């Protein structure tokens, strides 16, 4: 490029800078990204960025699938079959998208656990946690709405079970269930509404929350292990002294873990592609149960009596679930201790450990319920509560 071309580029850059102030914004961004992270920050702090990388893969594979998908009961199943059987590498794209939902939910749960364990939800990062909790809920909603789109027997009855759980919510449940389903049962209107939610409304809401969440993370920085009182007194920058700069040190760790996670996702997608199954409306497959991330809730609802003081027991169960999820989102306002170090938060960690044990046990029981298993030379059959018969 000659001197004339360089002068034109310089004039264009100057003109854009006068209107947009991009040079000042770039300098601020470089300075912000070069700030050191707290000295204790290591590989466990890459979970959030890895989830973001897999979210980008979900968007890419979702767009590729949407180019061939037809959201009508008559054509949905056939269009997914066409993607699997006739579109070049379509089976791999669909498998990667399906596996991506599992990977993404698992990473977000692990990221939330890490933040809680290290006290990253505490002052002044309360809003960061609240936004992250809402992103987790939206991710679960995306997984639920996307499950119906193949319009197979398994996905159809999975939606039926999920909407039944929505409808037992006190006060708003019946109306919310009818709104989602487009009527009293799962039908053509349900597929249309789930498709719109899955590709438009929920992604738009997730994008807005994600932008706000990331802006707060960059503004406030990664929480140090020092207490909130120490951070207030000394300042975040002072507590980060001795840590590595985010760029290039920590971002290279994030990139390495994201590459490994993406490779694991593609490997799982290639080795264990999901079966499409029969088109909805023919038979009811045995052993219908939700995906693993909803399995604990599904199993939990089974243990409640049919009525409590004349009120359906499931309504009490759902009220407790709503209270638990609300407490999860509002955790920074409930956990008021200034301490962040795990060794000084034994009560909070013990309570969280009890919830984790209960969730794991219910998930295991849900996977065993109404199932058969050969183990240690014995063939076991389990009832609906997960007990061996």
Buried (B, 14 or more C-beta within 10 A) or exposed (E): EEEEEEEEEEEEEEEEBEEEEEEEEEEEEEEEBEBBBBBBBEEBBBBBBBBBBBBEBBBBBBEBBEEBBBBBBEEBBEBBBBBBEEBEEBBBBBBBBBBBBBBBBBBBBBBBBBBBBBBBBBBBBBEBBBBBBBBBBBBBBBBBBBBBBBBBBBBBBBBBBBBBBBBBBBEEBBEBBBEBBBEEEBBBBBBBBBBEBBBEBBBEBBEEBBEBBBEBBBEBBBBBBBBBEBBEEEEBEEBBEEBBBBEEEBBEBBBEBBEEBBEEBBEBBEEEBBEBBBBBEEEEBEEBBBBEBBBBBBBBBBEBEEEEEEEBBBBBBBEEBEEEBEEBBBBBEEBEEBBBEBEBBEEBBEEBEEEEEEBEEBBBBBBBBBBEEEEEEEEEEBEEEBEEE
